[in-house]
């Protein structure tokens, strides 16, 4: 179900068109797209979800919807990504069944272990490095905490936060199955190339 | 009507929309309102708390579901079908810019799907999509009008009601005094937020509404 590691996940940028960005990321080799847009209306989100899901099938990547389990169900996406303030994993699992993917954000080893216990399929772990994409209330976790998390849980870990093609390889080496990025792709002058460079960086580290 | 629930019992005619001011820890106002609902009367209740996270909304909805209510009272969640299902609520209320009933109903055919429709064109779209009822407003001036825009007036309510066979709830500045006027213009029922926020007068307000709207209605 999950893409073969190492892969990278592109999370859509709140302020830019998610569909065209997703397509750039997929062309560059993204294994997973997460549609995340807190301000969009339900109808807009649904339309984006359907379009991105189709693109993902075309590129054999996964389409994951942030927070909105209803939109994931309606658009037949591959799964959802839940934050700590979103629907609890058990409730989402009942609605989605065993075949869909549920990813959960964790910012500590404790949260990651709890999510594993509750039946998540992967852990979004971070933020690892300082990031400008989201306002954060706590300090970056750093690669060492990622290494410890990887030792404590057996689920795939998707490292997130301040990741670029320059530091991505070290995180795969620290035990992450994947890295997730927003601005490294969305803010690049050539998003497809940026996505491709990211993929090359993590694959090099793996070989 | 598509929903199983509506086939067996007509929709209640009074529609309570939650205040929108609940904070994370309590949900006190809504739970208080539900506890004070006269058991002999049925009511539509929409949980609409934009400030709460999905997790907090689910907690509130589960608490609301535990309260013993009239068998025809319907608990609805604003927009989020996933939360409605997770808390075993009776339906979903969809704002005009929400995902369409057409898309959502196949996921949960037995639920009730209502739609906000603040214009004739929105009414047509909701009708075609298969809505079970419509919410139209704001009819009168209201403290919560910021959310819904300027008052549309009683004539526009009448035009909407005449143009559709769906039950229409009139929303915005509704009082026990003007509720009968809405009914006379073709509304199926009335909906309100602010009217119901005085918890001491809550039960009296509901009873007064029922009496004024139709002394013999359920």
Interface residues (C-beta under 8 A of the other chain):
Chain A: X41 X42 X43 X44 X45 X46 X67 X68 X69 X70 X71 X73 X74 X84 X85 X86 X87 X88 X91 X92 X94 X95
Chain B: X53 X54 X55 X56 X58 X79 X80 X81 X82 X83 X85 X86 X94 X95 X97 X98 X99 X100 X103 X104 X107
